[in-house]
Every structure is written in structure tokens, then in C-alpha cells.
């Protein structure tokens, strides 16, 4: 039995565990010190979070609740999949082709998908010029096939001189649910309300009003993402406008937007990158020790803040409560 590490908590994930599957895309980096902050633009969310189970060797199966959202992702990839000869010819006919270009390459001597995670951008651009290295598929036929490609790092996006590699990170669903319950329950309710208000906008055939609903509105005002991935917001806004025009509020789509918001806020608040650089741990001792050290520091700071901002020191209750978790002033 193979295990893997939860990207959020570094706790082990075992076969049969419920997981959050977050598709990501990232650029080639040689300096891991660039991968500290959750707002790092070298690695971003590629599509809505999916839910499923971990099976073995990094593989996952998605739950029925996530099939529709995964279909949307697969359709967007197939639309620009250059393995398809018709798509390639369309690109070659137009020097100004601006659509996404996705590739699945094959191994040099075998008809299996090639893992391209560690290829340089130059290597990938050269591969794209060699049609003999294209895996012989016209489209990605199933969600399972798409997830298998993501698992081995076989899906690549090329845009002029820049390359993105695709994969996914896994989060234990029990850890994720506990974080929402402990820290993000108010935000969850607020974002759900924002999404419903957006989808309830009265279109009334006013195209100008509809096009005022743009990426900034969706990401900042609705999902409360203040440092957002404009590409995913751009892709999503067309779906949003269609749903407003047709007065539809599909539950799977509302859930997708909600969890996109919660995960991005969670990682941003923790200062954690989405880059898939979490390795398997042999023991939980180091994680436990680090968490204990951090918790001890926070408890000491919290108690010092409560004492410093107390009514005895002349502060009102509102200020005392606001400054209780302050970690930028040293009062001990």
C-alpha cells in the first residue's frame, strides 16, 4: 500500500481516505526559496476543487458530486488539445491563434504518456515541434484519464515562450473540513450569500449590465479573493454570465466557487504556496514538535497582549479583543 502526504497539513493520506483534489498549474522553477508565499504567481489553481478518495500510488477517484465540475475542466482542455490534428491545423492556419494550447507527449520509445514536470521550457517547446512525440489521442476521453495525466504530470500548456505544467495536490478532507469549521464558517456563509446574490442578478436582456460582471467582481467582491488568478476567473466568468442569463443556480457550481474561495483564502492566510513540493514524511514527530513550538509562542504572545491591552491599562474591551491575536508588537 502506498501513502502520500496531505499538502495542507503534512499528515499521511492512506488508501480509502477522503480527499480534496486541487488541480494546479505551475512554471518551471529552480529556486525553491521562491515558493514560500501563497500568492506566488508561479503556481496557481488550474480549476475548481474536486472531491474524491485516494486509491494508491498518488491516484484518486472522484465522487459523483465532482463529476460535472471535472467535465468542465476536461472540456476546456480538449478544446485546445494539440494532439488533435484538427486543432493543430486550425492553429497553423492562423498566425494570430490566441487559444490555449495543451499537449500530452509520449515517451520516446513507448506509446505511454511522458511525465514532463522536470523538462525545461525550452525542452517542452522543442517537443511541441516534433509531432512524432505527441501521444496519439484526439481528446481526453474520461475524467479518469484526465486525472491520471495530472497524477503523472503529463499535461502541458504552452503559450508563446512560456510553459505551464499541470498536476494536483491532495488535502485530507477531514483536515480541510475542520479548518472551515474552526476558522472559515463565517466566510463560508458570506461567500455562499455573495454567490447566490450574483446569480440572482436581474439580467433583463441588458448586455451592458451583464458585461459589468467581470473577473474583478467575481474574484474580489463575490469570492473575496484579493490576489486572484485572473486566468481561472476569466474562464469562469463566461459560465457565470450564461447562468445569470438562463436564471440557473446549479448546486455543483455554487459549491465549486465556494471551495475555490475557501482554499485560496486558507492558503493565503497560512502563507503557503500551492506548489506541489510536499514530500512524504516517515514520522509525525517533527510536525508535532513544530506545531507545539508555534502554539507555545502564540499562547505566550496572546497572554501578553491580553495583559498589555487590559482595562487596567486603560484600554476598552473592543480594543482588547481586537488586539488579542496581534503578532506584530512585542509586549513580553
HELIX and SHEET records of a PDB file:
HELIX    1   1 UNK A   32  UNK A   35  5                                   4    
HELIX    2   2 UNK A   64  UNK A   66  5                                   3    
HELIX    3   3 UNK A   67  UNK A   79  1                                  13    
HELIX    4   4 UNK A   85  UNK A   93  1                                   9    
HELIX    5   5 UNK A  121  UNK A  128  1                                   8    
HELIX    6   6 UNK A  131  UNK A  133  5                                   3    
HELIX    7   7 UNK A  143  UNK A  152  1                                  10    
HELIX    8   8 UNK A  173  UNK A  183  1                                  11    
HELIX    9   9 UNK A  185  UNK A  199  1                                  15    
HELIX   10  10 UNK A  207  UNK A  211  1                                   5    
HELIX   11  11 UNK A  215  UNK A  216  1                                   2    
HELIX   12  12 UNK A  217  UNK A  222  3                                   6    
HELIX   13  13 UNK A  230  UNK A  246  1                                  17    
HELIX   14  14 UNK A  251  UNK A  270  1                                  20    
HELIX   15  15 UNK A  285  UNK A  308  1                                  24    
HELIX   16  16 UNK A  311  UNK A  313  5                                   3    
HELIX   17  17 UNK A  317  UNK A  323  1                                   7    
SHEET    1   A 2 UNK A   4  UNK A   5  0                                        
SHEET    2   A 2 UNK A  12  UNK A  13 -1                                        
SHEET    1   B 4 UNK A  43  UNK A  45  0                                        
SHEET    2   B 4 UNK A  18  UNK A  26 -1                                        
SHEET    3   B 4 UNK A  50  UNK A  54 -1                                        
SHEET    4   B 4 UNK A  60  UNK A  62 -1                                        
SHEET    1   C 5 UNK A  43  UNK A  45  0                                        
SHEET    2   C 5 UNK A  18  UNK A  26 -1                                        
SHEET    3   C 5 UNK A 162  UNK A 172 -1                                        
SHEET    4   C 5 UNK A 155  UNK A 159 -1                                        
SHEET    5   C 5 UNK A 102  UNK A 104 -1                                        
END                                                                             
